[in-house]
Amino acid sequence: MSRTRMRTRALAAVALLGLLAGLLALPPLVAGQGQRIEVQLTEFSITPNSITVTAGEPVTFVVSNTGGAQHNLTFELEAQGLEQTLFPTNLQPGETREATITFDTPGQWVMYCPVGNHRALGMVGTLVVQAAATPTPAMTPTPAMTPTPAMTPTPAATPTPAATPTPAATPTMAPAPSPTPTAIPRATPTPAPQVAPATGRGGGSASNALLVSGLVALGLAGLAAGLAARRRMT
């Protein structure tokens, strides 16, 4: 940091301290300390001739007698029957006094010198007492808006587990039906042809042939019946 900058900062700090010291040395401000009014009384006038004050606030009058006779100062609101003399004794020529008085009733008062016939000779003035201004109510600070709470996120729906497919029933193979044995029709034995008795010599050969044929047929029929019976047993 350069020396110039350091010097500037030091001077600024000294100036700030001096300002603070000056502020502390000032007399404290007193709220509602009222007015201070200087009044001069002489033969036969009041200066200033018109004064305005505020109701409810104290007013300090600094009164000087600049004439050659005694004087005093009285305030009167005839409509309300109010009257107030400022000093209990009159001011001597060249004397200065002060007194504090508060006017509570607004209106147009009369101020005059109560000594002798000084009022009739012109030592009269006007005192206007104004109603105190209604203080403006301090604005109520608008409360800060309450922050809207953040919306709680809706939890995602838990997915429903897919239904486990029920395994299809394994078709049960019906037992193969046992083959029903087919009944083999029993061969009806063919009746042997009846051979007519041969007559004569030549008829004997024919009879023998027929007999042999019949025997063969019977044998074949018996064989077929035996085979059929065997199949049924198996």
C-alpha positions in Angstrom: 0.0 0.0 0.0 1.4 3.4 -1.0 2.1 6.1 1.5 -0.4 8.5 -0.1 -3.2 6.0 0.3 -2.3 5.4 4.0 -2.2 9.2 4.6 -5.6 9.6 3.0 -7.1 6.9 5.2 -5.6 8.5 8.3 -7.0 11.9 7.5 -10.4 10.4 6.8 -10.3 8.6 10.2 -9.4 11.9 12.0 -12.2 13.8 10.2 -14.7 11.1 11.3 -13.5 11.3 14.9 -13.9 15.1 14.8 -17.4 14.8 13.5 -18.4 12.4 16.2 -16.9 14.6 18.9 -18.9 17.6 17.5 -22.1 15.6 17.6 -21.5 14.5 21.1 -20.8 18.1 22.1 -24.2 19.3 20.9 -26.9 19.8 23.5 -29.6 17.1 23.5 -32.8 17.9 21.8 -35.8 17.9 24.1 -39.0 16.9 22.4 -41.9 19.3 23.1 -39.6 21.9 24.8 -42.0 24.6 23.5 -41.5 28.2 22.3 -39.5 31.1 23.7 -40.9 34.5 22.8 -39.5 37.9 23.7 -42.0 40.7 24.4 -41.4 44.4 25.0 -43.7 46.6 27.0 -43.7 50.4 26.8 -46.1 53.4 26.9 -48.5 52.3 25.5 -47.9 49.3 23.2 -46.9 45.6 23.2 -44.3 44.3 20.8 -45.0 42.0 19.0 -48.7 42.8 18.8 -49.7 39.3 17.6 -48.3 36.0 18.9 -49.2 32.4 17.8 -48.6 29.4 20.0 -49.7 25.7 20.1 -52.1 24.4 22.6 -50.6 22.0 25.1 -47.0 23.1 24.6 -45.2 25.3 27.1 -44.4 28.9 26.1 -41.7 30.9 27.8 -42.2 34.6 27.6 -39.2 36.9 28.2 -40.8 40.3 29.0 -38.8 43.5 29.1 -40.2 46.8 30.4 -38.7 49.5 28.2 -41.0 52.3 29.3 -41.0 54.7 32.2 -44.0 53.2 34.1 -44.8 49.8 35.6 -46.2 47.2 33.3 -47.4 43.6 33.3 -49.0 41.1 30.8 -52.3 39.3 31.1 -53.9 36.8 28.7 -57.7 36.4 28.5 -60.2 34.1 26.6 -63.4 35.9 27.5 -65.7 33.3 25.7 -64.4 30.6 28.0 -64.0 32.8 31.1 -60.3 32.2 31.2 -57.7 34.8 32.4 -54.0 34.4 33.3 -51.6 37.2 34.5 -48.0 36.4 33.7 -46.3 37.9 36.7 -47.5 38.2 40.3 -46.0 41.7 40.5 -45.6 44.4 37.9 -42.3 45.0 36.1 -40.4 48.1 37.0 -39.0 50.3 34.2 -35.9 48.7 32.7 -36.7 45.3 34.3 -36.8 42.0 32.4 -38.4 38.8 33.6 -39.4 35.5 32.1 -42.2 33.0 32.8 -43.5 29.8 31.3 -47.1 29.2 30.7 -49.1 26.5 28.8 -52.3 27.3 27.0 -54.6 24.2 26.9 -57.6 25.8 25.2 -57.4 26.7 21.5 -58.8 30.1 20.5 -58.1 33.7 20.0 -56.9 35.2 23.3 -56.4 38.9 24.2 -53.2 40.0 25.8 -53.0 43.4 27.5 -51.3 45.4 30.3 -53.5 45.2 33.4 -51.9 48.2 35.0 -54.3 51.2 35.4 -56.0 52.2 32.2 -53.1 51.0 30.0 -55.4 48.6 28.1 -57.7 51.5 27.2 -54.7 53.5 26.1 -53.7 50.9 23.5 -51.6 48.3 25.3 -53.5 45.4 23.7 -52.5 42.6 21.5 -53.7 39.1 20.2 -52.6 35.6 21.2 -53.7 32.8 18.8 -53.7 29.4 20.4 -53.7 26.7 17.7 -54.9 23.2 18.3 -52.1 20.7 18.5 -51.7 18.8 15.3 -52.8 15.2 15.5 -49.7 13.0 15.1 -49.7 10.8 12.1 -49.7 7.2 13.3 -46.6 5.4 12.4 -47.1 3.0 9.6 -47.3 -0.5 10.8 -44.7 -2.5 9.0 -46.3 -5.1 6.7 -45.3 -8.5 8.1 -43.1 -10.4 5.8 -44.9 -13.1 3.8 -44.5 -16.5 5.2 -42.6 -18.5 2.6 -44.8 -21.2 1.1 -43.3 -24.6 2.1 -42.0 -26.6 -0.7 -44.3 -29.3 -1.9 -43.4 -32.7 -0.6 -42.8 -34.8 -3.7 -45.3 -37.6 -3.9 -43.5 -40.9 -3.6 -43.5 -42.9 -6.7 -46.0 -45.7 -6.7 -44.4 -49.0 -5.9 -44.8 -51.2 -9.0 -47.0 -54.2 -8.3 -44.9 -57.3 -9.0 -46.2 -59.1 -12.1 -48.2 -62.1 -11.2 -46.2 -65.3 -11.6 -47.9 -67.2 -14.3 -49.3 -70.4 -12.9 -47.7 -73.2 -14.8 -50.1 -74.9 -17.1 -51.2 -78.2 -15.8 -49.2 -80.9 -17.5 -51.8 -82.9 -19.3 -52.0 -86.4 -17.9 -51.7 -88.9 -20.5 -54.7 -91.2 -20.3 -53.5 -94.7 -20.1 -53.7 -96.3 -23.4 -56.6 -98.7 -23.4 -55.6 -102.3 -23.4 -56.4 -103.7 -26.8 -59.6 -105.7 -26.5 -59.0 -109.1 -27.9 -60.9 -109.5 -31.0 -63.0 -112.5 -30.8 -62.1 -114.8 -33.5 -65.3 -116.3 -34.7 -65.3 -119.9 -34.1 -65.3 -121.8 -37.3 -68.5 -123.6 -37.7 -67.6 -127.1 -38.6 -68.8 -127.8 -42.1 -70.9 -130.8 -41.9 -69.4 -133.6 -43.8 -71.2 -134.2 -46.9 -73.2 -137.2 -46.7 -72.0 -139.6 -49.2 -74.7 -141.5 -50.7 -73.9 -145.2 -50.7 -72.4 -146.1 -53.9 -73.9 -148.7 -55.9 -72.0 -151.0 -58.1 -68.2 -151.3 -58.5 -67.5 -147.9 -59.9 -69.3 -146.2 -57.1 -66.8 -147.5 -54.5 -64.0 -145.3 -55.7 -66.1 -142.3 -55.7 -67.2 -143.0 -52.1 -63.7 -143.2 -50.9 -62.8 -139.9 -52.5 -65.6 -138.2 -50.8 -64.7 -139.7 -47.5 -61.2 -138.5 -47.8 -62.4 -135.0 -48.6 -64.7 -135.0 -45.7 -61.9 -136.1 -43.3 -59.6 -133.4 -44.7 -62.3 -130.8 -44.2 -62.9 -131.9 -40.6 -59.2 -131.8 -39.9 -58.9 -128.2 -41.3 -61.9 -127.1 -39.2 -60.4 -128.6 -36.1 -57.1 -127.0 -36.8 -58.7 -123.6 -37.2 -60.6 -124.0 -34.0 -57.5 -124.9 -32.2 -55.7 -121.8 -33.5 -58.5 -119.5 -32.5 -58.5 -121.0 -29.0 -54.8 -120.5 -28.8 -55.1 -116.8 -29.8 -57.7 -116.1 -27.1 -55.4 -117.6 -24.5 -52.6 -115.3 -25.6 
